[in-house]
Amino acid sequence: MYVSDSAKSSRAKSVRLARGVSPWLFPTAAAAAATALLTRRDRRWALAAVPLGALTGGMLWFFRDPDRTPGQGRILSPADGVVQSIDPWPDGRTRIAIFMSPLNVHVNRAPLAGNVTSVQHVPGGFLPAFNKDSDQNERVVWHFETALGDIEMVQIAGAVARRIVPYLSAGAKVTPGERIGLIRFGSRVDIYLPEGITPAVSVGEKTVAGVTGIDRG
């Protein structure tokens, strides 16, 4: 049966996996494959092969990384998830916290065009991301120099997500919606809107990284 180039391209995109997943995925997939082969000799190996196969399938879903066309807003959501809180900050900025569940895409994206001025890893705890004290969790703090001024974004690890993988370093240029990093198994991403910029999202609203506009232009 003939398969068009566009269909092939679509399939290729559908199986893209996020960078930085190999330390988790490859050992699990290898163990699943090995126990599946051993099951042919002794069916008792199925007790291990079935859960390992299910775990591998879950990881393939968790670590998917779909291609996206950037949205039209000035500031785009850096994460897939649900708006957990919107808080005015003492310096006039507004913090939007986006909670990422294990079912969301875990790749985070640049909120707008600019230059990465700093990427700072801050050690901390691993409280659940919905806990009010999760601000002190393990995190990576980003600063972007943009046409709107300095934009701060924070990737926060949670109770399950204990590894944040930045894809870029200080000095890199970014375009709106560009992939910039990964939080394994979800957690939370905070973005701080500059003073005078009003949020266009509300608590409980779903966001799509690189697509959903989060400010009123």
Buried (B, 14 or more C-beta within 10 A) or exposed (E): EEEEEEEEEEEEEEEEBBBBBEEBBEEBBEBBBBBBEBBEEEEEBBEBBBEBBEBBEEBBEBBBBEEBEBBEBBBBBBBBBBBBBBEEEEEEBBBBBBBBBBEBBBBBBBBBBBEBBBBEEEEBEBBBBBBEEBBEBBBBBBBBBBEBEBBBBBBBBBBBBBEBBBBBEEEBEBEBBBBBBBBBBBBBBBBBBBEEBEBBBEEEBEBBBBBBBBBEE
